[in-house]
């Protein structure tokens, strides 16, 4: 049985991937599995999306360049 997530107001694809799957690199898998909702950039509350299966051992330990904070 697939795992699901019900959105909260303000959720975005990358934030769901990070919170539920452990890394924003899984955003494309999440979007491909839920193509009926691709018109959403910022979700309203109450939409149930399917979470892809991910191999937790292969999650990168570094953030992509646009997520890194320099300073």
Order of alpha helices (4+ residues) and beta strands (2+ residues): beta-alpha-alpha-beta
